[in-house]
Amino acid sequence: MAKVNPRLDAARTAYREALEAARATPSAEAWARLLAAGKELSAAAEPPPRSRRGRKPAVPAVDEPPGPTPDLQNLEGAE
């Protein structure tokens, strides 16, 4: 059986209540509460467990490509 997460249960309840309120009286405030409840529900949801093997290695940032950079002012044909 899955672990009980009180934050997730509270977020689900708040979302259901906000959804019912928004359906009953659609207003800007009701939709704002629904949006906030949805964000809290998303934040409370636990991501699926990942194994260490599944992690991708961090890619180092590349500032410039290797090799000499051309000097644009000294190229032939540039005037």
PyMOL Python script that loads the backbone (N, CA, C, O; Angstrom):
from pymol import cmd

cmd.read_pdbstr("""\
ATOM      1  N   MET A   1       0.835  -1.179   0.000  1.00  0.00           N
ATOM      2  CA  MET A   1       0.000   0.000   0.000  1.00  0.00           C
ATOM      3  C   MET A   1       0.884   1.250   0.000  1.00  0.00           C
ATOM      4  O   MET A   1       1.957   1.253   0.604  1.00  0.00           O
ATOM      5  N   ALA A   2       0.439   2.296  -0.670  1.00  0.00           N
ATOM      6  CA  ALA A   2       1.236   3.505  -0.798  1.00  0.00           C
ATOM      7  C   ALA A   2       1.296   4.270   0.523  1.00  0.00           C
ATOM      8  O   ALA A   2       0.431   4.135   1.388  1.00  0.00           O
ATOM      9  N   LYS A   3       2.349   5.076   0.643  1.00  0.00           N
ATOM     10  CA  LYS A   3       2.492   5.914   1.839  1.00  0.00           C
ATOM     11  C   LYS A   3       1.413   7.001   1.846  1.00  0.00           C
ATOM     12  O   LYS A   3       0.979   7.474   0.796  1.00  0.00           O
ATOM     13  N   VAL A   4       1.000   7.376   3.036  1.00  0.00           N
ATOM     14  CA  VAL A   4       0.017   8.443   3.178  1.00  0.00           C
ATOM     15  C   VAL A   4       0.776   9.762   3.256  1.00  0.00           C
ATOM     16  O   VAL A   4       1.673   9.924   4.083  1.00  0.00           O
ATOM     17  N   ASN A   5       0.411  10.693   2.398  1.00  0.00           N
ATOM     18  CA  ASN A   5       1.047  12.003   2.374  1.00  0.00           C
ATOM     19  C   ASN A   5      -0.028  13.032   2.760  1.00  0.00           C
ATOM     20  O   ASN A   5      -0.901  13.345   1.952  1.00  0.00           O
ATOM     21  N   PRO A   6       0.034  13.557   3.989  1.00  0.00           N
ATOM     22  CA  PRO A   6      -1.014  14.493   4.427  1.00  0.00           C
ATOM     23  C   PRO A   6      -1.054  15.773   3.591  1.00  0.00           C
ATOM     24  O   PRO A   6      -2.127  16.342   3.389  1.00  0.00           O
ATOM     25  N   ARG A   7       0.087  16.228   3.108  1.00  0.00           N
ATOM     26  CA  ARG A   7       0.104  17.437   2.277  1.00  0.00           C
ATOM     27  C   ARG A   7      -0.638  17.188   0.966  1.00  0.00           C
ATOM     28  O   ARG A   7      -1.381  18.049   0.495  1.00  0.00           O
ATOM     29  N   LEU A   8      -0.433  16.008   0.379  1.00  0.00           N
ATOM     30  CA  LEU A   8      -1.096  15.672  -0.871  1.00  0.00           C
ATOM     31  C   LEU A   8      -2.599  15.523  -0.660  1.00  0.00           C
ATOM     32  O   LEU A   8      -3.389  15.986  -1.483  1.00  0.00           O
ATOM     33  N   ASP A   9      -2.999  14.882   0.436  1.00  0.00           N
ATOM     34  CA  ASP A   9      -4.428  14.735   0.733  1.00  0.00           C
ATOM     35  C   ASP A   9      -5.089  16.093   0.932  1.00  0.00           C
ATOM     36  O   ASP A   9      -6.190  16.328   0.435  1.00  0.00           O
ATOM     37  N   ALA A  10      -4.429  16.977   1.649  1.00  0.00           N
ATOM     38  CA  ALA A  10      -4.977  18.318   1.876  1.00  0.00           C
ATOM     39  C   ALA A  10      -5.067  19.097   0.564  1.00  0.00           C
ATOM     40  O   ALA A  10      -6.026  19.835   0.341  1.00  0.00           O
ATOM     41  N   ALA A  11      -4.067  18.930  -0.300  1.00  0.00           N
ATOM     42  CA  ALA A  11      -4.070  19.635  -1.585  1.00  0.00           C
ATOM     43  C   ALA A  11      -5.191  19.111  -2.474  1.00  0.00           C
ATOM     44  O   ALA A  11      -5.845  19.888  -3.169  1.00  0.00           O
ATOM     45  N   ARG A  12      -5.417  17.804  -2.459  1.00  0.00           N
ATOM     46  CA  ARG A  12      -6.513  17.231  -3.247  1.00  0.00           C
ATOM     47  C   ARG A  12      -7.863  17.748  -2.773  1.00  0.00           C
ATOM     48  O   ARG A  12      -8.719  18.109  -3.580  1.00  0.00           O
ATOM     49  N   THR A  13      -8.044  17.780  -1.454  1.00  0.00           N
ATOM     50  CA  THR A  13      -9.301  18.269  -0.883  1.00  0.00           C
ATOM     51  C   THR A  13      -9.515  19.736  -1.238  1.00  0.00           C
ATOM     52  O   THR A  13     -10.616  20.125  -1.629  1.00  0.00           O
ATOM     53  N   ALA A  14      -8.479  20.548  -1.105  1.00  0.00           N
ATOM     54  CA  ALA A  14      -8.587  21.977  -1.427  1.00  0.00           C
ATOM     55  C   ALA A  14      -8.893  22.161  -2.906  1.00  0.00           C
ATOM     56  O   ALA A  14      -9.670  23.044  -3.270  1.00  0.00           O
ATOM     57  N   TYR A  15      -8.296  21.341  -3.763  1.00  0.00           N
ATOM     58  CA  TYR A  15      -8.542  21.450  -5.196  1.00  0.00           C
ATOM     59  C   TYR A  15      -9.993  21.087  -5.529  1.00  0.00           C
ATOM     60  O   TYR A  15     -10.653  21.778  -6.305  1.00  0.00           O
ATOM     61  N   ARG A  16     -10.477  19.998  -4.932  1.00  0.00           N
ATOM     62  CA  ARG A  16     -11.873  19.605  -5.180  1.00  0.00           C
ATOM     63  C   ARG A  16     -12.842  20.703  -4.747  1.00  0.00           C
ATOM     64  O   ARG A  16     -13.791  21.025  -5.462  1.00  0.00           O
ATOM     65  N   GLU A  17     -12.592  21.274  -3.565  1.00  0.00           N
ATOM     66  CA  GLU A  17     -13.461  22.342  -3.066  1.00  0.00           C
ATOM     67  C   GLU A  17     -13.405  23.569  -3.968  1.00  0.00           C
ATOM     68  O   GLU A  17     -14.433  24.184  -4.252  1.00  0.00           O
ATOM     69  N   ALA A  18     -12.201  23.924  -4.418  1.00  0.00           N
ATOM     70  CA  ALA A  18     -12.049  25.081  -5.301  1.00  0.00           C
ATOM     71  C   ALA A  18     -12.711  24.822  -6.650  1.00  0.00           C
ATOM     72  O   ALA A  18     -13.285  25.737  -7.240  1.00  0.00           O
ATOM     73  N   LEU A  19     -12.638  23.598  -7.141  1.00  0.00           N
ATOM     74  CA  LEU A  19     -13.259  23.247  -8.412  1.00  0.00           C
ATOM     75  C   LEU A  19     -14.783  23.341  -8.311  1.00  0.00           C
ATOM     76  O   LEU A  19     -15.439  23.880  -9.202  1.00  0.00           O
ATOM     77  N   GLU A  20     -15.338  22.814  -7.223  1.00  0.00           N
ATOM     78  CA  GLU A  20     -16.785  22.888  -7.029  1.00  0.00           C
ATOM     79  C   GLU A  20     -17.244  24.338  -6.893  1.00  0.00           C
ATOM     80  O   GLU A  20     -18.285  24.713  -7.433  1.00  0.00           O
ATOM     81  N   ALA A  21     -16.475  25.149  -6.180  1.00  0.00           N
ATOM     82  CA  ALA A  21     -16.827  26.552  -6.014  1.00  0.00           C
ATOM     83  C   ALA A  21     -16.763  27.297  -7.346  1.00  0.00           C
ATOM     84  O   ALA A  21     -17.612  28.143  -7.626  1.00  0.00           O
ATOM     85  N   ALA A  22     -15.765  26.989  -8.163  1.00  0.00           N
ATOM     86  CA  ALA A  22     -15.625  27.652  -9.457  1.00  0.00           C
ATOM     87  C   ALA A  22     -16.746  27.235 -10.408  1.00  0.00           C
ATOM     88  O   ALA A  22     -17.204  28.035 -11.224  1.00  0.00           O
ATOM     89  N   ARG A  23     -17.182  25.990 -10.301  1.00  0.00           N
ATOM     90  CA  ARG A  23     -18.298  25.543 -11.138  1.00  0.00           C
ATOM     91  C   ARG A  23     -19.609  26.180 -10.693  1.00  0.00           C
ATOM     92  O   ARG A  23     -20.440  26.551 -11.522  1.00  0.00           O
ATOM     93  N   ALA A  24     -19.790  26.305  -9.367  1.00  0.00           N
ATOM     94  CA  ALA A  24     -21.037  26.859  -8.842  1.00  0.00           C
ATOM     95  C   ALA A  24     -21.165  28.345  -9.144  1.00  0.00           C
ATOM     96  O   ALA A  24     -22.216  28.798  -9.598  1.00  0.00           O
ATOM     97  N   THR A  25     -20.105  29.104  -8.897  1.00  0.00           N
ATOM     98  CA  THR A  25     -20.119  30.558  -9.151  1.00  0.00           C
ATOM     99  C   THR A  25     -18.841  30.942  -9.875  1.00  0.00           C
ATOM    100  O   THR A  25     -17.853  31.312  -9.240  1.00  0.00           O
ATOM    101  N   PRO A  26     -18.854  30.858 -11.199  1.00  0.00           N
ATOM    102  CA  PRO A  26     -17.640  31.206 -11.947  1.00  0.00           C
ATOM    103  C   PRO A  26     -17.324  32.696 -11.829  1.00  0.00           C
ATOM    104  O   PRO A  26     -18.065  33.546 -12.321  1.00  0.00           O
ATOM    105  N   SER A  27     -16.229  32.984 -11.178  1.00  0.00           N
ATOM    106  CA  SER A  27     -15.767  34.372 -11.037  1.00  0.00           C
ATOM    107  C   SER A  27     -14.243  34.361 -11.102  1.00  0.00           C
ATOM    108  O   SER A  27     -13.606  33.309 -11.044  1.00  0.00           O
ATOM    109  N   ALA A  28     -13.689  35.537 -11.223  1.00  0.00           N
ATOM    110  CA  ALA A  28     -12.225  35.644 -11.303  1.00  0.00           C
ATOM    111  C   ALA A  28     -11.573  35.150 -10.017  1.00  0.00           C
ATOM    112  O   ALA A  28     -10.522  34.510 -10.060  1.00  0.00           O
ATOM    113  N   GLU A  29     -12.186  35.440  -8.885  1.00  0.00           N
ATOM    114  CA  GLU A  29     -11.628  34.992  -7.606  1.00  0.00           C
ATOM    115  C   GLU A  29     -11.684  33.476  -7.474  1.00  0.00           C
ATOM    116  O   GLU A  29     -10.742  32.854  -6.985  1.00  0.00           O
ATOM    117  N   ALA A  30     -12.795  32.884  -7.913  1.00  0.00           N
ATOM    118  CA  ALA A  30     -12.937  31.430  -7.829  1.00  0.00           C
ATOM    119  C   ALA A  30     -11.909  30.734  -8.721  1.00  0.00           C
ATOM    120  O   ALA A  30     -11.326  29.724  -8.325  1.00  0.00           O
ATOM    121  N   TRP A  31     -11.686  31.267  -9.916  1.00  0.00           N
ATOM    122  CA  TRP A  31     -10.702  30.665 -10.814  1.00  0.00           C
ATOM    123  C   TRP A  31      -9.275  30.868 -10.295  1.00  0.00           C
ATOM    124  O   TRP A  31      -8.410  30.013 -10.485  1.00  0.00           O
ATOM    125  N   ALA A  32      -9.042  31.991  -9.648  1.00  0.00           N
ATOM    126  CA  ALA A  32      -7.718  32.226  -9.057  1.00  0.00           C
ATOM    127  C   ALA A  32      -7.444  31.226  -7.935  1.00  0.00           C
ATOM    128  O   ALA A  32      -6.336  30.703  -7.814  1.00  0.00           O
ATOM    129  N   ARG A  33      -8.483  30.961  -7.104  1.00  0.00           N
ATOM    130  CA  ARG A  33      -8.316  29.962  -6.044  1.00  0.00           C
ATOM    131  C   ARG A  33      -8.095  28.574  -6.632  1.00  0.00           C
ATOM    132  O   ARG A  33      -7.296  27.793  -6.116  1.00  0.00           O
ATOM    133  N   LEU A  34      -8.806  28.273  -7.712  1.00  0.00           N
ATOM    134  CA  LEU A  34      -8.638  26.977  -8.370  1.00  0.00           C
ATOM    135  C   LEU A  34      -7.223  26.831  -8.933  1.00  0.00           C
ATOM    136  O   LEU A  34      -6.608  25.771  -8.817  1.00  0.00           O
ATOM    137  N   LEU A  35      -6.721  27.892  -9.536  1.00  0.00           N
ATOM    138  CA  LEU A  35      -5.360  27.868 -10.076  1.00  0.00           C
ATOM    139  C   LEU A  35      -4.338  27.663  -8.968  1.00  0.00           C
ATOM    140  O   LEU A  35      -3.414  26.863  -9.114  1.00  0.00           O
ATOM    141  N   ALA A  36      -4.501  28.383  -7.858  1.00  0.00           N
ATOM    142  CA  ALA A  36      -3.573  28.240  -6.728  1.00  0.00           C
ATOM    143  C   ALA A  36      -3.648  26.839  -6.137  1.00  0.00           C
ATOM    144  O   ALA A  36      -2.623  26.263  -5.771  1.00  0.00           O
ATOM    145  N   ALA A  37      -4.857  26.285  -6.042  1.00  0.00           N
ATOM    146  CA  ALA A  37      -5.009  24.928  -5.513  1.00  0.00           C
ATOM    147  C   ALA A  37      -4.372  23.905  -6.453  1.00  0.00           C
ATOM    148  O   ALA A  37      -3.785  22.923  -5.998  1.00  0.00           O
ATOM    149  N   GLY A  38      -4.485  24.132  -7.748  1.00  0.00           N
ATOM    150  CA  GLY A  38      -3.853  23.232  -8.715  1.00  0.00           C
ATOM    151  C   GLY A  38      -2.343  23.267  -8.638  1.00  0.00           C
ATOM    152  O   GLY A  38      -1.689  22.232  -8.760  1.00  0.00           O
ATOM    153  N   LYS A  39      -1.787  24.441  -8.439  1.00  0.00           N
ATOM    154  CA  LYS A  39      -0.330  24.560  -8.296  1.00  0.00           C
ATOM    155  C   LYS A  39       0.152  23.862  -7.029  1.00  0.00           C
ATOM    156  O   LYS A  39       1.190  23.202  -7.035  1.00  0.00           O
ATOM    157  N   GLU A  40      -0.607  24.011  -5.941  1.00  0.00           N
ATOM    158  CA  GLU A  40      -0.242  23.335  -4.696  1.00  0.00           C
ATOM    159  C   GLU A  40      -0.335  21.826  -4.856  1.00  0.00           C
ATOM    160  O   GLU A  40       0.510  21.092  -4.342  1.00  0.00           O
ATOM    161  N   LEU A  41      -1.356  21.360  -5.565  1.00  0.00           N
ATOM    162  CA  LEU A  41      -1.504  19.927  -5.802  1.00  0.00           C
ATOM    163  C   LEU A  41      -0.333  19.391  -6.624  1.00  0.00           C
ATOM    164  O   LEU A  41       0.177  18.307  -6.339  1.00  0.00           O
ATOM    165  N   SER A  42       0.087  20.126  -7.620  1.00  0.00           N
ATOM    166  CA  SER A  42       1.240  19.711  -8.428  1.00  0.00           C
ATOM    167  C   SER A  42       2.519  19.684  -7.601  1.00  0.00           C
ATOM    168  O   SER A  42       3.347  18.786  -7.754  1.00  0.00           O
ATOM    169  N   ALA A  43       2.673  20.667  -6.730  1.00  0.00           N
ATOM    170  CA  ALA A  43       3.878  20.730  -5.901  1.00  0.00           C
ATOM    171  C   ALA A  43       3.885  19.614  -4.862  1.00  0.00           C
ATOM    172  O   ALA A  43       4.948  19.113  -4.494  1.00  0.00           O
ATOM    173  N   ALA A  44       2.701  19.222  -4.389  1.00  0.00           N
ATOM    174  CA  ALA A  44       2.623  18.197  -3.351  1.00  0.00           C
ATOM    175  C   ALA A  44       2.803  16.792  -3.906  1.00  0.00           C
ATOM    176  O   ALA A  44       3.189  15.881  -3.174  1.00  0.00           O
ATOM    177  N   ALA A  45       2.530  16.611  -5.175  1.00  0.00           N
ATOM    178  CA  ALA A  45       2.650  15.279  -5.778  1.00  0.00           C
ATOM    179  C   ALA A  45       4.110  14.858  -5.789  1.00  0.00           C
ATOM    180  O   ALA A  45       4.987  15.639  -6.158  1.00  0.00           O
ATOM    181  N   GLU A  46       4.362  13.649  -5.393  1.00  0.00           N
ATOM    182  CA  GLU A  46       5.734  13.146  -5.350  1.00  0.00           C
ATOM    183  C   GLU A  46       6.140  12.650  -6.735  1.00  0.00           C
ATOM    184  O   GLU A  46       5.362  11.962  -7.395  1.00  0.00           O
ATOM    185  N   PRO A  47       7.331  12.985  -7.175  1.00  0.00           N
ATOM    186  CA  PRO A  47       7.793  12.454  -8.457  1.00  0.00           C
ATOM    187  C   PRO A  47       8.085  10.959  -8.318  1.00  0.00           C
ATOM    188  O   PRO A  47       8.366  10.488  -7.216  1.00  0.00           O
ATOM    189  N   PRO A  48       8.025  10.224  -9.397  1.00  0.00           N
ATOM    190  CA  PRO A  48       8.319   8.797  -9.308  1.00  0.00           C
ATOM    191  C   PRO A  48       9.775   8.574  -8.912  1.00  0.00           C
ATOM    192  O   PRO A  48      10.647   9.347  -9.307  1.00  0.00           O
ATOM    193  N   PRO A  49      10.044   7.534  -8.142  1.00  0.00           N
ATOM    194  CA  PRO A  49      11.431   7.291  -7.725  1.00  0.00           C
ATOM    195  C   PRO A  49      12.304   6.945  -8.929  1.00  0.00           C
ATOM    196  O   PRO A  49      11.880   6.247  -9.850  1.00  0.00           O
ATOM    197  N   ARG A  50      13.523   7.450  -8.893  1.00  0.00           N
ATOM    198  CA  ARG A  50      14.476   7.185  -9.979  1.00  0.00           C
ATOM    199  C   ARG A  50      15.690   6.497  -9.396  1.00  0.00           C
ATOM    200  O   ARG A  50      16.147   6.827  -8.301  1.00  0.00           O
ATOM    201  N   SER A  51      16.195   5.559 -10.125  1.00  0.00           N
ATOM    202  CA  SER A  51      17.403   4.895  -9.670  1.00  0.00           C
ATOM    203  C   SER A  51      18.607   5.762 -10.005  1.00  0.00           C
ATOM    204  O   SER A  51      18.530   6.658 -10.845  1.00  0.00           O
ATOM    205  N   ARG A  52      19.705   5.485  -9.346  1.00  0.00           N
ATOM    206  CA  ARG A  52      20.914   6.267  -9.620  1.00  0.00           C
ATOM    207  C   ARG A  52      21.417   6.024 -11.030  1.00  0.00           C
ATOM    208  O   ARG A  52      22.039   6.899 -11.631  1.00  0.00           O
ATOM    209  N   ARG A  53      21.155   4.857 -11.552  1.00  0.00           N
ATOM    210  CA  ARG A  53      21.611   4.556 -12.913  1.00  0.00           C
ATOM    211  C   ARG A  53      20.849   5.358 -13.948  1.00  0.00           C
ATOM    212  O   ARG A  53      21.367   5.618 -15.034  1.00  0.00           O
ATOM    213  N   GLY A  54      19.629   5.754 -13.630  1.00  0.00           N
ATOM    214  CA  GLY A  54      18.804   6.477 -14.576  1.00  0.00           C
ATOM    215  C   GLY A  54      19.163   7.942 -14.717  1.00  0.00           C
ATOM    216  O   GLY A  54      18.684   8.607 -15.635  1.00  0.00           O
ATOM    217  N   ARG A  55      19.988   8.453 -13.834  1.00  0.00           N
ATOM    218  CA  ARG A  55      20.348   9.866 -13.915  1.00  0.00           C
ATOM    219  C   ARG A  55      21.307  10.110 -15.069  1.00  0.00           C
ATOM    220  O   ARG A  55      22.214   9.319 -15.326  1.00  0.00           O
ATOM    221  N   LYS A  56      21.089  11.194 -15.740  1.00  0.00           N
ATOM    222  CA  LYS A  56      21.990  11.561 -16.832  1.00  0.00           C
ATOM    223  C   LYS A  56      23.121  12.406 -16.266  1.00  0.00           C
ATOM    224  O   LYS A  56      22.889  13.227 -15.378  1.00  0.00           O
ATOM    225  N   PRO A  57      24.329  12.224 -16.758  1.00  0.00           N
ATOM    226  CA  PRO A  57      25.438  13.040 -16.258  1.00  0.00           C
ATOM    227  C   PRO A  57      25.270  14.498 -16.689  1.00  0.00           C
ATOM    228  O   PRO A  57      24.708  14.796 -17.743  1.00  0.00           O
ATOM    229  N   ALA A  58      25.764  15.371 -15.860  1.00  0.00           N
ATOM    230  CA  ALA A  58      25.679  16.795 -16.173  1.00  0.00           C
ATOM    231  C   ALA A  58      26.563  17.107 -17.378  1.00  0.00           C
ATOM    232  O   ALA A  58      27.704  16.651 -17.462  1.00  0.00           O
ATOM    233  N   VAL A  59      26.028  17.874 -18.288  1.00  0.00           N
ATOM    234  CA  VAL A  59      26.761  18.239 -19.497  1.00  0.00           C
ATOM    235  C   VAL A  59      27.476  19.555 -19.216  1.00  0.00           C
ATOM    236  O   VAL A  59      26.836  20.538 -18.845  1.00  0.00           O
ATOM    237  N   PRO A  60      28.804  19.585 -19.390  1.00  0.00           N
ATOM    238  CA  PRO A  60      29.511  20.846 -19.142  1.00  0.00           C
ATOM    239  C   PRO A  60      29.122  21.896 -20.180  1.00  0.00           C
ATOM    240  O   PRO A  60      28.893  21.574 -21.346  1.00  0.00           O
ATOM    241  N   ALA A  61      29.053  23.122 -19.755  1.00  0.00           N
ATOM    242  CA  ALA A  61      28.687  24.217 -20.649  1.00  0.00           C
ATOM    243  C   ALA A  61      29.846  24.509 -21.595  1.00  0.00           C
ATOM    244  O   ALA A  61      31.006  24.567 -21.185  1.00  0.00           O
ATOM    245  N   VAL A  62      29.509  24.691 -22.859  1.00  0.00           N
ATOM    246  CA  VAL A  62      30.516  24.991 -23.872  1.00  0.00           C
ATOM    247  C   VAL A  62      30.390  26.469 -24.205  1.00  0.00           C
ATOM    248  O   VAL A  62      29.354  26.924 -24.689  1.00  0.00           O
ATOM    249  N   ASP A  63      31.473  27.222 -23.937  1.00  0.00           N
ATOM    250  CA  ASP A  63      31.444  28.656 -24.203  1.00  0.00           C
ATOM    251  C   ASP A  63      31.667  28.956 -25.678  1.00  0.00           C
ATOM    252  O   ASP A  63      30.881  29.678 -26.293  1.00  0.00           O
ATOM    253  N   GLU A  64      32.723  28.412 -26.240  1.00  0.00           N
ATOM    254  CA  GLU A  64      33.042  28.668 -27.639  1.00  0.00           C
ATOM    255  C   GLU A  64      33.471  27.370 -28.299  1.00  0.00           C
ATOM    256  O   GLU A  64      34.024  26.495 -27.632  1.00  0.00           O
ATOM    257  N   PRO A  65      33.230  27.228 -29.579  1.00  0.00           N
ATOM    258  CA  PRO A  65      33.677  26.018 -30.264  1.00  0.00           C
ATOM    259  C   PRO A  65      35.204  25.982 -30.327  1.00  0.00           C
ATOM    260  O   PRO A  65      35.846  27.031 -30.371  1.00  0.00           O
ATOM    261  N   PRO A  66      35.782  24.793 -30.333  1.00  0.00           N
ATOM    262  CA  PRO A  66      37.239  24.696 -30.400  1.00  0.00           C
ATOM    263  C   PRO A  66      37.766  25.172 -31.751  1.00  0.00           C
ATOM    264  O   PRO A  66      37.053  25.150 -32.754  1.00  0.00           O
ATOM    265  N   GLY A  67      39.007  25.595 -31.756  1.00  0.00           N
ATOM    266  CA  GLY A  67      39.646  26.020 -32.997  1.00  0.00           C
ATOM    267  C   GLY A  67      39.780  27.531 -33.057  1.00  0.00           C
ATOM    268  O   GLY A  67      39.206  28.251 -32.239  1.00  0.00           O
ATOM    269  N   PRO A  68      40.543  28.002 -34.033  1.00  0.00           N
ATOM    270  CA  PRO A  68      40.756  29.447 -34.152  1.00  0.00           C
ATOM    271  C   PRO A  68      39.485  30.140 -34.646  1.00  0.00           C
ATOM    272  O   PRO A  68      38.732  29.588 -35.448  1.00  0.00           O
ATOM    273  N   THR A  69      39.271  31.326 -34.165  1.00  0.00           N
ATOM    274  CA  THR A  69      38.129  32.107 -34.630  1.00  0.00           C
ATOM    275  C   THR A  69      38.596  33.032 -35.745  1.00  0.00           C
ATOM    276  O   THR A  69      39.655  33.649 -35.625  1.00  0.00           O
ATOM    277  N   PRO A  70      37.838  33.140 -36.815  1.00  0.00           N
ATOM    278  CA  PRO A  70      38.280  33.982 -37.936  1.00  0.00           C
ATOM    279  C   PRO A  70      38.158  35.464 -37.571  1.00  0.00           C
ATOM    280  O   PRO A  70      37.237  35.886 -36.870  1.00  0.00           O
ATOM    281  N   ASP A  71      39.120  36.229 -38.073  1.00  0.00           N
ATOM    282  CA  ASP A  71      39.102  37.678 -37.874  1.00  0.00           C
ATOM    283  C   ASP A  71      38.310  38.269 -39.029  1.00  0.00           C
ATOM    284  O   ASP A  71      38.806  38.321 -40.155  1.00  0.00           O
ATOM    285  N   LEU A  72      37.091  38.713 -38.768  1.00  0.00           N
ATOM    286  CA  LEU A  72      36.193  39.147 -39.834  1.00  0.00           C
ATOM    287  C   LEU A  72      36.667  40.386 -40.552  1.00  0.00           C
ATOM    288  O   LEU A  72      36.313  40.579 -41.715  1.00  0.00           O
ATOM    289  N   GLN A  73      37.450  41.234 -39.918  1.00  0.00           N
ATOM    290  CA  GLN A  73      37.885  42.469 -40.570  1.00  0.00           C
ATOM    291  C   GLN A  73      39.022  42.203 -41.558  1.00  0.00           C
ATOM    292  O   GLN A  73      39.199  42.978 -42.497  1.00  0.00           O
ATOM    293  N   ASN A  74      39.795  41.132 -41.374  1.00  0.00           N
ATOM    294  CA  ASN A  74      40.938  40.878 -42.227  1.00  0.00           C
ATOM    295  C   ASN A  74      40.643  39.807 -43.302  1.00  0.00           C
ATOM    296  O   ASN A  74      41.566  39.359 -43.983  1.00  0.00           O
ATOM    297  N   LEU A  75      39.402  39.401 -43.458  1.00  0.00           N
ATOM    298  CA  LEU A  75      39.086  38.412 -44.474  1.00  0.00           C
ATOM    299  C   LEU A  75      39.148  39.069 -45.857  1.00  0.00           C
ATOM    300  O   LEU A  75      38.856  40.256 -46.005  1.00  0.00           O
ATOM    301  N   GLU A  76      39.528  38.287 -46.856  1.00  0.00           N
ATOM    302  CA  GLU A  76      39.565  38.830 -48.216  1.00  0.00           C
ATOM    303  C   GLU A  76      38.144  39.105 -48.675  1.00  0.00           C
ATOM    304  O   GLU A  76      37.238  38.323 -48.389  1.00  0.00           O
ATOM    305  N   GLY A  77      37.948  40.167 -49.357  1.00  0.00           N
ATOM    306  CA  GLY A  77      36.648  40.513 -49.900  1.00  0.00           C
ATOM    307  C   GLY A  77      35.832  41.373 -48.950  1.00  0.00           C
ATOM    308  O   GLY A  77      34.817  41.936 -49.359  1.00  0.00           O
ATOM    309  N   ALA A  78      36.238  41.489 -47.718  1.00  0.00           N
ATOM    310  CA  ALA A  78      35.502  42.337 -46.763  1.00  0.00           C
ATOM    311  C   ALA A  78      36.028  43.754 -46.881  1.00  0.00           C
ATOM    312  O   ALA A  78      37.230  43.989 -46.760  1.00  0.00           O
ATOM    313  N   GLU A  79      35.150  44.676 -47.112  1.00  0.00           N
ATOM    314  CA  GLU A  79      35.587  46.063 -47.259  1.00  0.00           C
ATOM    315  C   GLU A  79      34.853  46.984 -46.363  1.00  0.00           C
ATOM    316  O   GLU A  79      35.109  48.188 -46.372  1.00  0.00           O
TER     317      GLU A  79
END
""", "prot")
cmd.dss("prot")
cmd.show_as("cartoon", "prot")
cmd.util.cbc("prot")
cmd.orient("prot")
